[in-house]
Amino acid sequence: MVGADFQSMCGLLDRRELSPVEFIEQCTRAMATAVNCSRAGIWLFQGSGDDRVLHCLGIYDRTADRMTRVPDELKQTVGAYFEALEQVGHVVAVDALTHPATSGLFSHHANVNDVRSLLAAAFSMNGRLFGAFTCSQVHRQTNWTQSQLTTLKRIGTRASLALAGPSQSNDFSLPLQP
C-alpha cells in the first residue's frame, strides 16, 4: 500500500497536478502514518564542504496536525549527523539526545519540541548525497524496527526521484506556520 500511495503522489507532482508545497505536505503526512511516528520531514543538502547545510523542506507534526517550521542544520554544528548519513546512509537513534550522530541536533536547541527518538534515511542522486527523510518521536523514546527503516527507505527511494525530477523547478519553499 505504501508504494502505491507514493507512486500516485509522485505521478501527480510529475504531471503538475500537485504543487511542490502540496507534495511535501502529502508526502510527510503519509510518511508519518506509514512509519507510525510523531513527526516526518524531508530535508535537502545545500552547499558544500564545511558550509554545507541541511535545509528542511517541511515537517509534518502529527500531534498538532500541521506543517511546522524548523531551522536549517549546519555541518559545522551537526557534523556527526552529516557523516552518519554520508557513510551509513541512515541513522537509527532510540535516544536522540545521547546518540552520537544526533545529540548535536539537540544540544544547540532548547528542548526541540521534546523529540526523543529519530530515524533518518539518506538519499543520493548520481552518487552524491542529496537529502534525507526523517521520522521522529516526541515525548517518548521509540525502539525503531527494521520494518520502519525499510519503509522509510522505500518511501525515500520513490519520493526522491520526484523531488529531483527534471520537470521540477526546485521551488519547494513552504509557507509554514512558525
KEKOL-412481 format. One record per residue (C-alpha): residue number from 1; x, y, z. Coordinates in pm, whole numbers. Example, Ala and Ser with C-alpha at 12.3 -4.5 7.8 and 13.67 -1.06 7.14 Angstrom:
<pts>
PT  pos    east   north      up
PT    1    1230    -450     780
PT    2    1367    -106     714
</pts>
This chain:
<pts>
PT  pos    east   north      up
PT    1       0       0       0
PT    2     282     242      84
PT    3     429     210    -264
PT    4     101     275    -444
PT    5      26     586    -235
PT    6     366     737    -301
PT    7     365     633    -666
PT    8      35     817    -707
PT    9     161    1131    -528
PT   10     478    1135    -736
PT   11     277    1097   -1056
PT   12      56    1390    -956
PT   13     367    1601    -891
PT   14     525    1498   -1222
PT   15     207    1597   -1407
PT   16     193    1921   -1206
PT   17    -142    1825   -1060
PT   18      20    1878    -719
PT   19     237    2178    -640
PT   20     572    2114    -471
PT   21     426    2251    -146
PT   22     126    2017    -165
PT   23     358    1726    -246
PT   24     578    1791      59
PT   25     275    1811     287
PT   26     108    1499     148
PT   27     434    1307     144
PT   28     528    1391     504
PT   29     175    1316     628
PT   30     185     977     456
PT   31     538     910     591
PT   32     424     981     949
PT   33     138     735     909
PT   34     339     466     729
PT   35     625     471     982
PT   36     397     545    1280
PT   37     585     843    1418
PT   38     503    1183    1566
PT   39     680    1390    1301
PT   40     807    1328     948
PT   41    1026    1556     741
PT   42    1209    1599     413
PT   43    1550    1770     406
PT   44    1782    1868     118
PT   45    2156    1928     133
PT   46    2273    2265       2
PT   47    2626    2397     -43
PT   48    2949    2204       2
PT   49    3228    2139     248
PT   50    3203    2300     588
PT   51    2943    2541     452
PT   52    2704    2255     378
PT   53    2352    2299     512
PT   54    2067    2054     556
PT   55    1758    2258     459
PT   56    1415    2148     576
PT   57    1154    2139     300
PT   58     884    2059     553
PT   59     796    1865     864
PT   60     451    1732     937
PT   61     369    1723    1308
PT   62     105    1455    1368
PT   63      45    1568    1726
PT   64     -52    1921    1617
PT   65    -184    1803    1276
PT   66       4    2072    1085
PT   67     319    2150     897
PT   68     585    2318    1107
PT   69     897    2529    1062
PT   70    1238    2416    1179
PT   71    1581    2574    1133
PT   72    1839    2454     884
PT   73    2115    2237    1025
PT   74    2477    2339     958
PT   75    2753    2086     904
PT   76    2973    2287    1142
PT   77    2720    2226    1419
PT   78    2598    1871    1346
PT   79    2889    1713    1160
PT   80    2838    1369    1319
PT   81    2483    1353    1181
PT   82    2603    1452     832
PT   83    2881    1192     847
PT   84    2642     915     953
PT   85    2409     995     664
PT   86    2701    1007     418
PT   87    2879     694     541
PT   88    2599     464     659
PT   89    2301     606     473
PT   90    2074     611     774
PT   91    2051     692    1144
PT   92    1854     490    1398
PT   93    1856     678    1729
PT   94    1637     535    2003
PT   95    1763     808    2237
PT   96    1818    1106    2008
PT   97    1952    1319    2293
PT   98    2251    1092    2357
PT   99    2306     908    2026
PT  100    2648    1008    1885
PT  101    2505    1108    1545
PT  102    2203    1302    1673
PT  103    2298    1459    2006
PT  104    2437    1764    1823
PT  105    2099    1824    1661
PT  106    1950    1884    2002
PT  107    2233    2033    2208
PT  108    2204    2376    2045
PT  109    1823    2399    2058
PT  110    1628    2423    2382
PT  111    1407    2111    2413
PT  112    1336    2087    2034
PT  113     971    2002    2079
PT  114    1058    1717    2315
PT  115    1200    1493    2037
PT  116    1317    1168    2198
PT  117    1391     935    1905
PT  118    1497     992    1545
PT  119    1503     775    1234
PT  120    1661     908     915
PT  121    1727     766     570
PT  122    1957     950     329
PT  123    1904     960     -44
PT  124    2153    1023    -322
PT  125    2134    1132    -682
PT  126    2411    1032    -923
PT  127    2626     914    -631
PT  128    2600    1244    -444
PT  129    2417    1283    -113
PT  130    2107    1484    -192
PT  131    1896    1481     126
PT  132    1725    1282     399
PT  133    1382    1167     501
PT  134    1332    1178     877
PT  135    1088    1049    1134
PT  136    1092    1147    1498
PT  137     904    1052    1809
PT  138     819    1315    2069
PT  139     754    1277    2443
PT  140     877     915    2449
PT  141    1151     700    2304
PT  142    1082     452    2026
PT  143    1272     134    1954
PT  144    1268     172    1576
PT  145    1224    -155    1388
PT  146    1392    -279    1074
PT  147    1049    -266     912
PT  148    1014     105     991
PT  149    1361     177     849
PT  150    1284     -27     537
PT  151     954     158     491
PT  152    1127     495     523
PT  153    1397     392     274
PT  154    1133     272      23
PT  155     942     598      55
PT  156    1266     790      12
PT  157    1367     596    -297
PT  158    1046     683    -478
PT  159     988    1035    -346
PT  160    1349    1143    -403
PT  161    1311    1079    -776
PT  162    1013    1313    -782
PT  163    1199    1577    -579
PT  164    1493    1579    -818
PT  165    1297    1510   -1136
PT  166    1371    1715   -1447
PT  167    1019    1858   -1451
PT  168    1064    2019   -1111
PT  169    1156    2383   -1077
PT  170    1316    2304    -739
PT  171    1075    2552    -584
PT  172     992    2361    -272
PT  173     968    2669     -50
PT  174     697    2625     208
PT  175     485    2895     365
PT  176     486    2721     703
PT  177     342    2822    1034
PT  178     607    2906    1296
</pts>
